[in-house]
Structures are given as structure tokens and as C-alpha cells.
Amino acid sequence: MPNQHRQFHQSNTCLLPLTVRSSDGRLWTGLLSGENGSPGFMASPRPDLLVGRAKLWEGDPLADSIESGGGLKENQLCAGVGIEYHTRRRNKIAGTIVGVIRDTGNFVEFGISVNEATGNCPKYIHARPLVPHVNTNPKVQQVALKVGENERLPEEIIEFIKSHGTIYLGTAALRQSNTGKEEGHLGTNHRGGLPGFVRVRNDGRTIAIPDYSGNRFMSSLGNIEVTPLASVTIPDFKTGSVLYLTGRAKNLLGEESVKIMPRTKLLTLLEVTGYRFVTDALPFRESGESDVTGKSPYSPPIRYLAEEKEGSSSVTPGATVSLVGMKLHRNASKESSSQSQLGTFEFEISSPKKLEWKAGQCAIIDLSEFTGSGKVYNHMAEHQPKIVNDDGIRTWTISSSPSKENSKQRFAITMREVPNGIVTPRLFYLAQQFERDNRVPSSLLNLPLLGIEGEFVIPEENKKEKYLWIAGGIGITPFLSFIRSMCRSSSNLDVILLLSTRDPQLLLNLLEESFEALEHPRDFKIQIGLFPSQPYKAPLEIPTKLSTNPSVTLKVLEPRRISLSDIHSIG
């Protein structure tokens, strides 16, 4: 190891996730840490050696007895990854265990003869300050070292997996030498994403780990191709709980992966064959000072399994959409009248068969050809980190309503421009050009329509119940679709709609457009409370469609937040 790596493990990390292989051939990733949860529990007396003294807890695979086939054993292969969480630095090592001495009180002295050391990028590490927490009381809450073919993980375990954003992945590349001796190496890597980026399949025992754009070493994936085994350990830095998993692993590529997890072309599946869940174990905890600013800016949105996605309409393969119209909604109170706040974009569907959807659902559109997403590899992109994993696919709520009379099958999407975004700034720029020359660029024609889905849909007609709808800003879009659908149907819904917005005039104008389809009085009733979130200079102009519509009651409140009492006063 270079001196920088040696110093890192000696002084910068309070934790070493370490992968070993038990006597039954399975991989487990345990956690080594000092008694007081601080850095400094390891030292490097020479470039190829790490030594340390760690306190183990019951339930950790490294604490197993040698007689049981587990624990730390002389000359066994191992691999670890040290991470300094508040700086996102990490360093991987691999080698063999040497000099193991078991002490009283669950202490162990260990050595690692290092033959591999690799510095890694900080891309998906969530920065978090960790502080010592010595008063722990580790307890093994759940354990099943042998999980049967038809057994499921407990629901508590499944929810734990789906609520965390950091895992340690242990892998191996093993082979038989000419003499029959097993050779090779192990690997331990950090995988991170938004909480829930690891999913659990419907069988209740197979977990799915999406592969994000990395440094292209693909060492973990390569190991799995050689030896289809893996371990996953998931820490909870706030409670100190730790979940250990082991099982059989395989990688899925291309269409095989997309069928399991849409929009993901590389996926690792772990069929769990054993697990352990220990609470209050970690001798350090995440400081309460940490906040969302510590989350990795490279983490893409959570991608769900195909079997998790319900409420989808059938979209025929080959269905496309073409942009046919654009309209900008400007805020007259802004200094520059050309500064757009919201825009509505109309798309026309081309499909082998007619598509059906419900008011409130979303359209999934592939704009990768328009944005160029995925065509250029970016390892790190500090100026725009989201571009690294951006696939150009967007899911937007449809703001228009389904129309059986619409022979051309069109839908509209109302959206806000996202500053420094990858898609919306380009769309809004083109919308300004469209206002001048009424021309749509060819890059926005024949875009793949991947799906129309969503469970947040308009309630059933003729259901005489009262509904409360609450939205902030552009979150009004599904309700615009609801209102348009109510105006075209025999709906008799009784609705209270509370809206909070920075741009009250813009939302009033959008509401007016939603009621344009109302040609004669209907049986529905909608009471609207508009809450500006900040003072507005110019007097609001109440659209005629709202002020004269007998089905609509509008109340504009003084600038403030929505409170519980408003539900009763407006309704």
C-alpha cells in the first residue's frame, strides 16, 4: 500500500466492512470497528500489512466461532473497504487474514496481509458525520442461517432493505489451481443510492441491486460472473442496527435486466440463503447535524421493479409520441416578460392500437435522442452530477383529460422549468422559438412512449363522497386533469381543493383553462382555496370561468401556509 492508503486506514476510518468465506462456502461481510467507535483502531507497520484490535458483537459473522465454520481464521481470504464518511473518501483492500488472537469480551486482534489496495471514487457515498456511541447493547433480533427455497424474508427485514441507501457488497473470484487448491480473491465494495434503491422481488427473498454508472472497473460484477456468490450488509447509522445477508448472485444485462427493473440495463440479483439482523450494534452513530445536503448528488431516482408497478395502461411496443404544440405561461409580475415559469406541451400518439388512460396518470417518454443521454460516458460531472446516470427518460403527469372524441389521441403535459436541468431548459427554449416560427424540431418527433401509469386517478363517477385535494405549485397538474374530466362527464363529486403557490395568477389562469370544456352546468361541486406563499404586488384578475361558474366557489386567502382549520372554513 502507498503511504497515503496506509495513513487513511490508520487515522481516517472508524469502520472496516470485511468479507470472508465461511466453511460452507458462502460469503459474509462483517464489520470491524474499535471499542470506542473512533478512527485509530488499525495500524500499518509495513506497506503490505494492516493490524488492528476490534470489538465484535454477537450476530456479526466475524464473531462466529471457528468451530461453527465462521469467524476470522488464519490464512483465509478477505477483502474490505474503508470509508471516511464525512469526506466521502474510500479505499479497498484485499488479501489474507494473519495473526488472529481472540481476547475476552469479544475483542479480537487481527492482521491483514494486503496484496491489493485501490482508491475509489466518492460518487455514491452519502456524506455523514459519525460520532462515537459507546453505550451499545447489541441484540440478535432475527436470524436464519439456512433459508429454504420457498421461504420468505420477514416483513421487518424487507422493509429495512427498502428503506436504506447504503450497502456493502461482498463478492469472490475463485478457481481451482493445478494442484486442486482453491485460489483467487474476494472483494468488498460500497454501493449507494437514494433510500430504497435496493428492491425486493415478490418472492420475498431475492433482492435487486441496480448498477449505476461508475469507474468501469466492474470488479464486483466480474467477480460474480466468475463465482456466483455474494453477501450484502446494510448498516443503519442512526439506530446502529445491521442486517447481514448472504446468497447466490447473478448479473442480468440488457433486455433481461429491463424486464425485471425497467430502465435498468445492468442489474445484480441476490437470492438470499441466510440472514442475521442485529439491533443497537454500531459503536458510532450519525450526528443529528447531518441533513439532506450530505446525500450524494449522483444518485438517480429510485427505479422500481416491473412487478411493483401497478395501475399501468398497456402500451403497445412501438408506440411513439410527437410534440405538436407548446404554450408558455408567463408571470406578468416578473421584470422580464420573456421569463417563463410554466409551460404546456402537447403530444400526439402514434400506436398500432388505441391507448386508454385515466385522468391523473403519468406518461413515460424516452427523450434520450433529444438529450443525447447515455451517448457520452461521464465518470464524474461536478458541474451537473445528475447527467452521469440520466437516461433521458422522463415521467410527467398528464394535465389534459382523456377524450373519446379525440380521434388523433393527444395529451398535454404542464411542467415547470427546472433550473440547470437536462430536459426542461431545452424544451422551454424550443417553446420560445415555437412562439416565433410555429415549428417543432425533428428531434422531438417519434419519441418512444414507454408507458402510461399511475394509481392517483380521478375517483369513480356517481360516487357521492366528499374529497379533499391539496397541491403546491406545479403539483396541481393531476387536478387539472381531474377537473377537465369532471367537466366532460356526469361527475357529481364534491371537492375541496386547497392550493399553495408562489404564482397565484398563473394558477388561476391554468384553472380557467381547465374549465373551458364546461359548456353547461354540471352536478359536481368544487370549492377552491388559493393560498399565495408570498405577497403579490399586482391585484389578481379572477378569470370569468371561475367567478361565474355555479359549480365553483373560489376563495383567495392572505399570503400564508395552509392550516388544518382551513379545511373546515372553506368546506
C-alpha positions in Angstrom: 0.0 0.0 0.0 1.2 3.5 -0.7 1.7 5.7 2.4 -1.5 7.6 1.6 -3.5 4.4 1.9 -1.8 3.3 5.0 -2.4 6.6 6.7 -6.0 6.5 5.6 -6.8 3.2 7.3 -4.8 4.2 10.4 -6.3 7.6 11.0 -9.4 8.3 8.9 -11.9 5.4 9.2 -13.8 4.1 12.2 -15.2 1.1 10.3 -13.9 -1.7 8.1 -16.5 -3.9 6.4 -14.7 -7.1 5.8 -15.8 -10.0 3.6 -14.8 -13.6 4.4 -15.9 -17.1 3.3 -17.4 -19.5 5.8 -16.6 -23.2 5.8 -19.8 -23.9 3.9 -18.5 -21.8 1.0 -20.9 -18.8 1.5 -19.7 -15.2 1.7 -20.5 -12.9 4.7 -19.5 -9.3 5.2 -18.9 -8.4 8.8 -18.0 -5.1 10.4 -14.7 -4.3 12.2 -14.6 -1.3 14.5 -12.8 -0.1 17.6 -14.3 -0.2 21.0 -15.0 3.5 21.2 -16.2 3.9 17.6 -13.4 6.3 16.6 -10.7 6.1 13.9 -7.4 4.7 15.0 -8.2 1.0 15.7 -5.9 -0.1 12.9 -2.3 0.5 12.1 0.1 -0.3 9.2 3.5 -1.3 10.5 4.7 -2.0 7.0 3.3 -1.4 3.4 1.8 -4.8 3.0 0.2 -5.2 6.4 -2.7 -3.9 8.4 -3.2 -4.8 12.1 -5.9 -3.9 14.5 -7.9 -4.6 17.6 -11.7 -4.7 17.2 -14.6 -5.4 19.4 -17.1 -7.7 17.8 -20.7 -8.2 18.7 -22.9 -11.3 18.8 -24.6 -11.9 15.4 -21.8 -10.4 13.3 -20.3 -13.1 11.0 -16.8 -12.2 12.1 -17.7 -13.0 15.7 -18.7 -16.6 14.9 -16.6 -19.3 16.4 -14.1 -21.2 14.3 -15.8 -24.4 15.4 -19.1 -23.2 13.8 -17.3 -22.7 10.5 -17.2 -18.9 10.6 -15.3 -16.0 12.2 -11.8 -14.9 11.4 -9.4 -17.7 10.6 -5.7 -17.7 9.8 -4.8 -17.6 6.1 -8.3 -17.2 4.9 -9.0 -14.8 2.0 -10.6 -11.5 2.9 -11.4 -8.1 1.4 -12.5 -4.8 3.0 -13.4 -1.2 2.2 -12.5 1.7 4.5 -14.7 4.8 4.2 -14.3 8.2 5.7 -17.9 9.3 5.5 -17.7 13.0 6.1 -15.3 13.4 3.2 -16.6 10.5 1.0 -13.1 9.1 0.7 -12.8 5.3 0.4 -10.1 2.7 -0.1 -10.5 -1.0 -0.9 -8.1 -3.7 0.2 -7.8 -7.5 -0.3 -5.5 -10.2 1.0 -5.4 -12.8 3.7 -6.1 -12.9 7.4 -3.0 -13.4 9.6 -2.3 -13.2 13.4 -5.7 -13.7 14.8 -5.9 -13.6 18.6 -9.2 -13.9 20.4 -9.4 -11.9 23.6 -12.0 -11.7 26.3 -15.0 -9.5 26.0 -15.5 -10.2 22.3 -12.2 -8.5 21.4 -10.1 -9.8 18.5 -6.6 -8.8 17.4 -6.2 -9.4 13.7 -3.8 -8.8 10.8 -4.4 -8.5 7.1 -1.7 -9.3 4.7 -2.6 -6.9 1.9 -1.9 -7.8 -1.8 -4.4 -5.4 -3.3 -5.2 -1.7 -2.5 -7.4 0.5 -4.6 -8.6 4.0 -4.1 -12.2 4.5 -5.2 -14.3 7.5 -6.3 -16.7 9.0 -3.8 -19.6 9.1 -6.2 -22.5 7.4 -4.4 -21.3 7.8 -0.8 -23.6 9.9 1.4 -21.6 12.3 3.5 -22.5 11.9 7.1 -20.7 12.9 10.3 -20.2 9.9 12.5 -19.7 10.3 16.3 -18.8 7.7 18.9 -21.7 5.9 20.6 -20.1 3.5 23.1 -23.1 2.6 25.2 -24.5 -0.1 22.9 -26.5 -3.2 23.7 -26.4 -5.4 20.6 -29.2 -7.9 20.3 -29.8 -10.5 17.6 -33.4 -9.9 16.7 -33.7 -12.3 13.7 -31.5 -15.0 12.3 -31.9 -17.8 9.7 -28.6 -19.2 8.6 -30.4 -21.5 6.1 -33.3 -20.1 4.2 -35.4 -22.7 2.3 -36.3 -22.4 -1.4 -39.9 -21.4 -0.6 -39.2 -19.3 2.4 -39.6 -15.5 2.5 -37.7 -12.9 4.4 -39.6 -11.5 7.4 -41.5 -8.3 6.5 -39.4 -6.3 9.0 -36.3 -7.3 7.1 -37.9 -6.5 3.7 -38.8 -3.0 4.9 -35.4 -2.5 6.4 -33.8 -3.3 3.0 -36.1 -0.9 1.1 -35.6 2.0 3.5 -31.8 2.3 3.3 -29.4 3.9 0.9 -26.0 2.3 1.8 -24.9 -1.3 1.4 -21.6 -3.2 1.4 -21.4 -5.8 -1.3 -19.1 -8.8 -0.9 -18.0 -10.9 -3.9 -15.4 -13.5 -4.9 -13.5 -14.7 -7.9 -12.3 -18.3 -7.1 -10.7 -21.0 -9.1 -9.0 -24.4 -8.7 -5.3 -24.5 -9.2 -3.5 -27.3 -11.0 -2.8 -28.9 -7.6 -6.5 -28.7 -6.7 -6.1 -25.9 -4.2 -8.6 -23.1 -4.3 -7.2 -19.8 -5.3 -8.4 -16.3 -6.1 -9.5 -13.2 -4.3 -12.5 -11.6 -2.5 -13.9 -8.1 -2.9 -15.8 -5.7 -0.8 -17.4 -2.6 -2.3 -19.7 0.2 -1.3 -22.9 0.7 -3.2 -25.1 3.7 -2.5 -28.2 5.4 -3.8 -31.4 7.0 -2.5 -33.1 5.1 0.3 -34.9 2.3 -1.4 -32.6 1.9 -4.4 -32.3 -1.8 -3.5 -35.6 -3.6 -4.2 -37.1 -6.9 -3.0 -38.8 -9.2 -5.5 -42.3 -10.7 -5.0 -40.8 -14.0 -3.9 -39.7 -12.2 -0.7 -36.1 -13.5 -0.8 -34.5 -12.1 -3.9 -33.1 -8.6 -3.7 -32.3 -6.5 -6.8 -29.3 -4.1 -6.9 -29.2 -1.7 -9.9 -25.8 -0.9 -11.3 -25.1 2.8 -11.6 -22.5 4.4 -13.8 -19.2 4.0 -12.1 -15.5 3.9 -12.8 -15.9 1.0 -15.3 -13.6 -1.3 -13.3 -16.7 -3.6 -12.8 -14.7 -5.6 -10.3 -17.8 -6.7 -8.3 -19.7 -7.6 -11.4 -16.7 -9.5 -12.8 -16.3 -11.5 -9.6 -20.0 -12.5 -9.7 -19.5 -13.8 -13.3 -16.7 -16.0 -12.1 -18.2 -17.1 -8.7 -22.0 -16.6 -8.4 -22.0 -15.8 -4.7 -22.4 -12.5 -2.8 -23.0 -11.0 0.6 -24.8 -7.8 1.4 -24.5 -5.9 4.7 -26.8 -2.9 5.4 -26.0 -0.5 8.3 -28.4 1.9 9.9 -26.2 4.8 11.0 -29.0 6.4 13.1 -30.1 3.4 15.1 -27.0 1.2 15.0 -28.9 -1.8 13.5 -27.1 -4.0 11.0 -28.6 -6.5 8.5 -26.3 -9.3 7.1 -27.4 -11.2 4.0 -25.7 -14.0 2.0 -26.7 -15.9 -1.0 -26.4 -16.8 -4.7 -25.9 -13.9 -7.1 -26.2 -13.3 -10.8 -25.9 -10.4 -13.2 -28.6 -9.5 -15.7 -27.7 -7.5 -18.8 -29.7 -5.6 -21.4 -33.3 -6.7 -22.1 -33.1 -9.4 -19.4 -32.4 -6.7 -16.8 -35.0 -4.3 -18.2 -37.7 -6.9 -17.9 -37.1 -7.1 -14.1 -36.3 -3.4 -13.5 -37.5 -1.1 -16.3 -34.9 1.5 -17.4 -32.0 -0.5 -15.9 -29.7 -2.3 -18.3 -27.4 -3.9 -15.6 -28.8 -5.5 -12.5 -27.5 -7.8 -9.8 -29.9 -10.3 -8.2 -29.1 -11.9 -4.8 -31.2 -14.9 -3.8 -30.8 -14.9 -0.1 -29.8 -18.1 1.6 -29.1 -16.8 5.1 -29.6 -13.6 7.1 -28.9 -12.1 10.5 -30.4 -8.9 12.0 -28.8 -7.2 14.9 -30.0 -4.0 16.6 -28.0 -1.3 18.6 -24.7 -2.7 17.4 -22.7 0.1 15.8 -20.4 1.9 18.2 -20.9 5.2 16.4 -23.9 7.0 15.1 -24.8 9.6 12.5 -24.8 13.0 14.1 -28.0 15.0 14.3 -26.3 17.8 12.5 -26.4 15.9 9.1 -29.1 16.8 6.6 -30.1 16.3 3.0 -27.1 18.2 1.8 -25.0 15.1 2.6 -26.8 13.0 0.1 -24.8 12.1 -3.0 -25.8 14.3 -5.9 -25.1 11.5 -8.3 -27.8 9.2 -7.0 -30.6 8.8 -9.7 -34.3 8.5 -8.8 -35.4 5.1 -7.4 -36.2 2.6 -10.1 -38.9 0.1 -9.2 -39.3 -3.5 -10.3 -41.8 -4.2 -13.1 -43.8 -6.4 -10.7 -44.1 -3.4 -8.3 -45.6 -1.1 -10.8 -49.4 -1.3 -10.8 -52.0 0.8 -12.4 -50.2 0.8 -15.8 -52.1 1.0 -19.0 -51.0 -1.3 -21.8 -48.7 0.5 -24.2 -48.1 -1.4 -27.4 -44.4 -1.9 -28.3 -43.5 0.6 -30.9 -45.8 3.4 -29.6 -44.4 6.8 -30.0 -45.3 10.4 -29.4 -44.5 13.6 -31.3 -44.6 17.1 -29.9 -47.2 19.1 -31.8 -47.7 22.2 -29.7 -46.1 24.3 -27.0 -47.5 27.1 -24.8 -45.7 29.2 -22.2 -47.5 30.5 -19.2 -45.7 33.7 -18.1 -45.9 35.6 -14.8 -46.7 39.2 -15.6 -45.3 40.3 -12.3 -41.8 39.3 -13.3 -39.4 42.0 -14.5 -38.8 40.2 -17.8 -41.9 39.2 -19.6 -39.9 36.6 -21.6 -39.0 34.7 -18.4 -41.2 31.6 -18.5 -42.4 29.9 -15.3 -44.6 27.2 -16.6 -45.3 25.6 -20.0 -47.8 23.2 -21.5 -46.5 20.7 -24.2 -49.0 18.8 -26.3 -48.1 15.4 -27.7 -49.7 13.2 -30.4 -49.7 9.4 -30.0 -48.8 7.1 -32.8 -49.6 3.5 -31.8 -50.7 0.2 -33.5 -53.7 0.3 -31.3 -55.7 2.9 -29.5 -54.4 3.6 -26.0 -56.6 4.3 -22.9 -55.7 6.1 -19.7 -57.3 7.8 -16.7 -57.2 11.4 -15.6 -54.3 11.8 -13.2 -52.0 9.2 -14.7 -48.5 9.8 -16.0 -46.8 9.4 -19.3 -43.3 7.9 -19.6 -41.4 9.3 -22.5 -37.9 8.4 -23.8 -36.1 11.7 -24.7 -32.6 10.2 -24.9 -32.3 11.0 -28.6 -33.3 14.6 -27.8 -30.9 15.0 -24.9 -28.1 12.7 -26.1 -28.2 10.9 -22.7 -26.0 7.8 -22.4 -24.1 8.5 -25.6 -21.1 10.0 -23.8 -19.5 8.4 -20.7 -19.1 10.7 -17.8 -17.3 9.3 -14.7 -17.7 12.4 -12.6 -19.5 15.6 -13.6 -19.3 18.0 -10.7 -20.9 20.8 -12.7 -24.0 18.7 -13.4 -23.8 15.4 -11.5 -27.3 14.2 -12.4 -26.2 13.7 -16.0 -24.0 10.8 -15.1 -26.9 8.4 -14.6 -29.5 10.3 -16.6 -31.1 8.0 -19.2 -33.2 10.7 -20.8 -36.5 9.1 -19.7 -39.0 11.3 -18.0 -42.3 10.6 -16.2 -44.7 13.5 -16.3 -48.3 13.8 -15.1 -50.8 14.3 -17.9 -52.6 17.6 -17.3 -55.2 17.1 -20.0 -58.1 14.6 -19.8 -58.8 11.5 -21.8 -61.2 12.2 -24.6 -63.1 9.5 -26.5 -63.9 12.0 -29.2 -60.2 12.8 -29.9 -59.5 10.7 -33.0 -55.8 11.8 -33.0 -55.2 10.8 -29.4 -53.3 13.7 -27.9 -52.4 14.5 -24.4 -50.8 17.6 -22.7 -48.2 17.9 -20.0 -47.9 21.1 -17.9 -44.5 21.4 -16.3 -42.2 23.9 -14.6 -38.7 24.6 -16.0 -36.1 23.2 -13.7 -33.0 25.5 -13.5 -29.9 23.6 -14.6 -32.0 20.7 -15.6 -31.2 18.3 -18.5 -34.5 18.3 -20.3 -36.8 21.2 -19.3 -34.4 24.1 -20.2 -34.2 22.7 -23.7 -37.9 22.3 -24.0 -38.6 25.8 -22.8 -36.0 27.3 -25.1 -37.7 25.5 -28.0 -41.1 26.7 -26.8 -39.8 30.3 -27.2 -38.8 29.5 -30.7 -42.1 27.8 -31.4 -43.9 31.0 -30.5 -41.9 32.8 -33.3 -42.0 30.3 -36.1 -44.5 27.6 -35.1 -42.1 24.8 -35.9 -41.2 21.7 -34.0 -37.7 20.3 -34.4 -37.4 16.8 -35.8 -35.6 15.6 -32.5 -39.0 15.8 -30.8 -40.8 13.6 -33.3 -41.4 9.9 -32.8 -40.2 9.7 -29.3 -40.7 6.3 -27.7 -43.7 6.2 -25.4 -42.7 3.6 -22.7 -45.9 3.6 -20.7 -48.9 5.4 -19.2 -49.3 4.5 -15.5 -50.3 5.7 -12.1 -52.8 4.9 -9.3 -53.6 8.5 -8.3 -56.6 8.8 -10.6 -59.9 10.6 -10.6 -62.5 8.9 -8.2 -65.3 7.0 -9.7 -68.2 9.0 -11.2 -71.5 9.0 -9.4 -69.8 8.4 -6.1 -71.3 11.0 -3.8 -68.4 11.4 -1.4 -66.5 14.5 -0.4 -62.9 14.7 -1.4 -60.0 16.9 -0.2 -57.3 17.7 -2.7 -54.2 19.6 -1.7 -51.4 20.8 -4.0 -48.4 23.1 -4.0 -47.3 24.8 -7.2 -46.9 22.6 -10.2 -48.3 19.7 -8.1 -51.7 20.9 -9.4 -51.2 19.0 -12.7 -53.2 15.8 -11.8 -56.0 18.0 -10.5 -56.1 20.0 -13.8 -56.7 16.6 -15.5 -59.4 15.7 -12.9 -61.2 19.0 -13.4 -61.2 18.6 -17.2 -62.5 15.1 -16.9 -65.3 16.3 -14.5 -66.3 19.0 -17.0 -66.7 16.4 -19.7 -68.6 13.8 -17.7 -71.6 13.3 -15.5 -69.5 13.6 -12.4 -71.2 14.6 -9.1 -68.1 14.8 -6.9 -68.0 17.2 -4.0 -64.4 18.5 -3.8 -62.4 20.9 -1.6 -59.2 22.0 -3.5 -56.5 23.8 -1.5 -53.7 25.3 -3.5 -50.4 26.9 -2.2 -48.3 28.8 -4.8 -45.8 31.5 -5.4 -47.6 32.4 -8.6 -51.3 32.8 -7.8 -52.2 34.5 -11.1 -50.6 31.7 -13.1 -52.5 29.0 -11.3 -55.8 31.0 -11.7 -55.2 31.1 -15.4 -54.4 27.4 -15.5 -57.6 26.6 -13.6 -59.6 28.8 -16.0 -58.2 26.7 -19.0 -59.3 23.5 -17.1 -62.9 24.7 -17.0 -63.0 25.6 -20.7 -64.6 22.3 -21.5 -67.6 23.1 -19.3 -70.3 24.1 -21.7 -73.3 23.8 -19.4 -73.8 23.4 -15.6 -72.8 20.0 -14.1 -73.7 18.3 -10.9 -70.2 18.4 -9.4 -69.2 20.9 -6.8 -65.7 22.3 -6.2 -64.6 24.7 -3.6 -61.1 26.2 -4.2 -58.9 27.9 -1.6 -55.9 29.7 -3.0 -53.0 30.4 -0.6 -50.3 32.6 -2.0 -47.0 31.7 -0.3 -45.7 35.2 -0.6 -47.1 38.7 -1.1 -48.0 39.6 -4.6 -47.7 43.2 -6.0 -50.3 43.3 -8.8 -54.0 42.8 -8.0 -55.2 39.3 -9.0 -57.5 39.0 -12.0 -60.2 36.4 -11.3 -61.0 34.6 -14.5 -64.6 34.7 -15.7 -64.9 30.9 -15.9 -64.2 30.8 -12.2 -66.2 33.8 -10.9 -69.4 33.0 -12.9 -69.4 29.2 -12.7 -72.2 27.9 -10.4 -70.2 24.7 -9.7 -67.2 26.6 -8.5 -66.5 28.6 -5.3 -63.2 30.4 -5.2 -61.7 32.0 -2.1 -58.3 33.8 -2.3 -56.6 33.9 1.2 -53.9 36.2 2.5 -50.3 35.0 1.9 -49.7 32.2 4.5 -49.4 28.5 4.9 -52.4 26.1 4.7 -53.6 25.1 8.1 -55.9 22.3 9.3 -58.7 24.9 10.2 -58.8 25.9 6.5 -60.3 22.6 5.6 -63.3 23.3 7.7 -63.6 27.1 6.9 -63.5 26.6 3.2 -65.6 23.4 3.1 
